[in-house]
């Protein structure tokens, strides 16, 4: 955000609670992963196959088979420079001008941007805060037309931290089956689960439907800067042969993904989830989640659904109480007054000016100081 950068340039110290990057907050890549990359630097010289090295793709197949996604071969795996690159790729390969894609609201904004950049229309379906931020199936149904090509899921969800139950996923499967839609499932946070919640890959529920599932290591293994992600194609490919040919062409056009990072995929998926102890009671992320959730519900005018995964919370602010007409202005006012940077709900395509996202990665003492400052700021705040 330009205002924050200007303040930093002027010498202000800003607490950035706007980006899910673990590294600035003291999280470190496990030694086993660093060792795997370092020991393979010589092997990583030169380009790889455009879809990735064999050992990485084999490990990806094995991992997703453990989640119930069967019938996936080596040619169904595409490694990427992070999932972001692959999201853009799948939309570029799929969409003609005027095609519609159902995208959640709130969403990770790259999905909407990728649809728009590719000539399509992102049609936002509502995720219902009153129902633990689960997708509103009837809203999805109302928004499907003959122009609709696909449904996007973000599960676990960024920015809400929701994890969708199997019953909801099955209803989405039925919609996709009825209207012959592709399912894109962004599951990058599937290993960052709390409170005994289990994650279900939607592709495991519909082997008859064509699905593309996205995942990676940046969050679960604290390697955000390595740019290491992948996607897998599963289900019935008989009706999408031309689309797959297009994906193969787009994959080849960028030659390959970061080869050095590909060498950490196998060891990372074989070792225990490096984030797991952090997500258990007493663990750092768990304790920070407990604090931020409690704090958001104790400040007059704020409320929040408890996130079940990842490290984001999407609180609701009483827009009438604080006279908020512009949620971006609210975030700017907080930034200038307390030097805390958040993202307004509109940044995630939430239409009402009554939400914002917090990344709760800072250590507990820092997070407590931040929430105290927010409470102080809101004591007499009214938007002008």
Secondary structure, 3 states (H helix, E strand, C coil): CHHHHHHHHCCCCCEECCCCCCHHHCCCCCHHHHHHHHHCCCCCCCCCCCCCCHHHHHHHHHHHHHCCCCCCCHHHEEEECHHHHHHHHHHHHHCCCCCEEEEEECCCHHHHHHHHHCCCEEEEEEEEHHHCCEECHHHHHHHCCCCEEEEEEECCCCCCCCCCCHHHHHHHHHHHHHHCCEEEEECCCCCCECCCCCCCCHHHHCCCCCEEEEEECCCCCCCHHHCCEEEEEECCCCCCHHHHHHHHHHHHHCCCCCHHHHCCHHHHHHCCCCCHHHHCCCCHHHHHHHHHHHHHHHCCCEECCCCCECCEEEEEECCCCCCCCCHHHHHHHHHHHHCEECEEHHHHCCCCCCEEEEECCCCHHHHHHHHHHHHHHHCCCCCC
